[in-house]
Amino acid sequence: MKYKYPVYQPSLGGNEKKYVNECLDSTWISSKGKFINQFETAFSEYLGIKYSTGVPNGTIALHLALLTLGIGAGDEVIVPAFTYIASVNAIAYTGAKPVFVDSLYDTWLIDPEDIKRKITPATKAIMPVHLYGHVCDMDSIKKIALENSLFIIEDVAEAFGSKYKGTYAGNFGDISAFSFFGNKTITTGEGGMVCTNDKTLYDRMVHFKGQGLAKYREYWHDVLGYNYRMTNICAAIGLAQLERADEIIAKKRQIFEWYNNNLKGLPLDMHRESEDVFHTYWMVNLLTRTAEERDNLREFLKDNAVETRPTFYPAHTMPMYTSKFQRHPVAEDIGWRGINVPSYPDLSEEDVDNICKVIREFYSK
């Protein structure tokens, strides 16, 4: 079905085509070329972080972060139950065990008190996931990590440009991982970035992602490595997107305000920024009163050419992670009642007005 209002589409109104054509003209289209270094350097400068290295996608970014920290079989990594499945799968790829914790209802993000309850002698790391553009309570998480000698791997796939107490997300952990999929705030089509302020960790990342190639001996591989390199074409698109990042983020915050103003008085909750957070609203999210109402609203919007998505179904309910029965009531509640509405940067105020008219019509029936 073709939607008049898709749930997301990238905004490509900058230098994307110019830079990609430059790649094609130069023939540097694979994992070498000037745009890779330029994108990595500009990304670090934007975030105020020392080291960044590009990878093919956000899932690989998480996997590379875990490998770099030596996470493997017998280890446990704490992760929210309410997250996109990639966060959890990346842990499982290493042979480690994902340990699920519940979320806070006001932010939808990982609950620090539940983290404390789930720490065991096998726990090696915490993976806070900054969902939908909001940032986790990093003061509490850093305190827990320090007290228990745990690594922090920030999953920033959905929160590029978001801030906690004035500092960009991605600066709080030992390593942070970003995604540039086509529906992310800035995109490379497919792509990701792994960032750190630790030179040793950065060197290990680069070593692992380049097939384990030894630094001073040609075609000599001294660790089991991976082909986790970003292409010059993807980096060219990413650099062009980064040039417009502040503009895109400002527009997404404006889109949230349009929805917020239009939907006042309806029996809907919205995912909002908390006091210490600068929320980039990767997706505008609504909570209906019941799961049944959510499904009916989505169907009504679909019939009116408005595409939506459900919020993430909690990872602990997925078949491959259900060997041990668990309950995480906040994660389950949000997962069953949440809905993502169109949130792409090129939406106009008139577009949002029209979408909200359909939502109000549903509730007037």
C-alpha positions, -999 to 999 in steps of 0.1 A, spaced: 0 0 0 13 35 -9 8 59 21 3 96 17 21 100 50 48 73 55 60 67 90 95 78 80 116 88 50 151 105 49 156 141 41 182 143 14 183 180 5 219 188 11 252 177 -6 244 140 -6 243 137 -44 273 159 -50 295 139 -26 283 105 -40 290 116 -75 325 127 -64 330 91 -51 319 77 -84 341 100 -104 371 92 -83 363 54 -84 369 53 -46 336 35 -37 347 8 -12 363 10 22 390 36 12 385 72 2 386 106 17 350 108 29 355 80 54 381 100 74 362 132 69 330 118 82 346 101 112 365 133 121 335 155 117 313 131 137 338 132 166 340 169 165 302 172 165 298 150 196 329 163 214 343 128 216 379 118 208 376 88 185 350 75 160 352 47 134 326 39 108 310 5 103 283 -10 80 253 -7 103 242 -1 139 240 -38 149 276 -43 138 285 -12 158 271 -28 190 288 -62 182 321 -45 176 318 -26 209 312 -58 228 341 -76 210 364 -47 218 356 -49 255 362 -87 254 326 -97 262 321 -134 255 308 -168 267 301 -169 304 296 -131 307 263 -113 313 253 -80 299 224 -60 314 200 -46 287 165 -32 288 137 -56 279 120 -27 260 144 -21 231 148 -30 195 160 -65 191 194 -56 177 206 -45 211 199 -79 225 210 -100 195 244 -82 195 250 -95 230 240 -130 220 263 -130 190 293 -129 214 281 -159 233 273 -137 263 239 -137 281 215 -108 278 200 -100 312 167 -81 309 156 -53 332 124 -32 332 119 4 322 109 36 339 74 46 329 81 83 327 110 80 302 104 44 288 141 38 294 162 14 315 154 14 353 186 19 373 170 3 404 163 -28 384 198 -28 371 211 -31 407 188 -61 413 201 -80 383 239 -77 388 257 -110 395 293 -121 396 290 -128 359 279 -93 350 305 -75 328 286 -46 312 255 -25 312 239 -15 278 217 16 283 196 21 252 186 57 244 152 50 228 133 72 204 156 102 210 155 103 248 186 97 269 188 74 299 196 85 335 233 83 330 244 97 364 227 68 381 240 42 356 276 55 357 275 53 395 263 17 394 289 8 368 317 24 389 306 7 421 305 -27 404 335 -24 380 312 -27 349 317 -14 314 290 8 298 281 4 262 257 31 251 233 22 223 227 56 207 211 42 175 180 63 180 194 93 198 220 110 177 222 147 188 203 141 221 218 155 253 219 146 290 227 176 312 241 194 282 264 166 270 257 147 239 247 110 242 276 88 234 300 105 258 290 86 289 300 50 283 333 32 276 321 28 241 290 41 222 273 28 191 253 47 165 231 37 136 226 55 103 199 33 88 176 51 63 150 60 91 175 75 115 180 112 124 210 113 100 215 85 76 240 69 53 215 44 39 230 16 59 258 24 84 269 29 119 296 45 141 315 33 171 329 60 194 351 62 225 374 85 244 399 57 251 428 53 226 434 17 235 398 8 229 398 27 196 429 9 184 412 -25 193 380 -15 173 400 -6 142 420 -38 145 389 -60 148 369 -43 121 397 -46 95 399 -84 94 424 -84 122 451 -71 100 484 -65 118 495 -29 119 531 -33 106 530 -64 85 512 -66 52 486 -93 48 494 -107 83 463 -112 105 470 -117 142 434 -119 157 401 -132 144 389 -101 127 358 -90 108 350 -71 76 332 -43 95 343 -13 74 321 15 61 322 24 24 333 57 10 299 62 -6 281 57 27 305 81 44 299 107 17 262 106 24 268 107 61 290 138 59 264 156 39 238 146 65 260 158 93 263 192 77 225 195 82 222 178 116 212 208 137 186 218 111 171 183 110 170 180 148 153 214 152 127 204 126 120 171 145 115 189 177 91 213 159 72 183 145 67 170 181 53 204 192 28 204 162 16 169 173 15 180 210 -6 211 203 -30 192 179 -37 163 202 -44 181 234 -76 168 251 -74 133 236 -69 102 257 -33 98 245 0 100 263 31 112 245 67 103 250 83 136 263 116 149 273 125 149 310 141 178 329 177 169 323 173 158 286 174 174 252 151 150 233 156 148 195 123 130 189 136 104 164 100 92 164 69 108 178 52 82 200 17 79 214 3 57 241 -33 46 237 -55 35 267 -54 -2 257 -37 -26 233 -70 -31 214 -74 7 210 -39 9 197 -46 -17 170 -79 -1 160 -63 34 158 -35 20 136 -61 4 113 -81 36 110 -50 56 102 -40 30 76 -74 33 60 -67 71 57 -32 66 41 -13 73 73 14 47 80 23 39 117 44 14 136 39 -3 169 65 5 196 90 -23 201 77 -56 215 98 -63 246 128 -86 238 121 -110 266 88 -120 249 106 -130 217 107 -168 211 145 -171 212 147 -153 246 117 -170 264 134 -201 279 130 -185 313 97 -169 320 100 -133 330 77 -103 337 87 -68 330 54 -50 335 64 -14 323 81 -27 292 51 -49 284 26 -21 289 44 3 266 51 -24 241 14 -33 238 0 2 238 26 24 219 24 37 184 49 56 162 33 82 140 49 99 109 80 118 121 102 124 91 119 158 88 102 170 56 67 169 72 50 203 71 27 218 97 -2 212 73 8 175 70 8 171 108 -26 189 110 -40 165 85 -27 134 104 -41 148 137 -75 154 121 -76 117 113 -67 108 149 -93 132 163 -119 117 139 -111 83 154 -117 95 189 -149 113 179 -166 81 167 
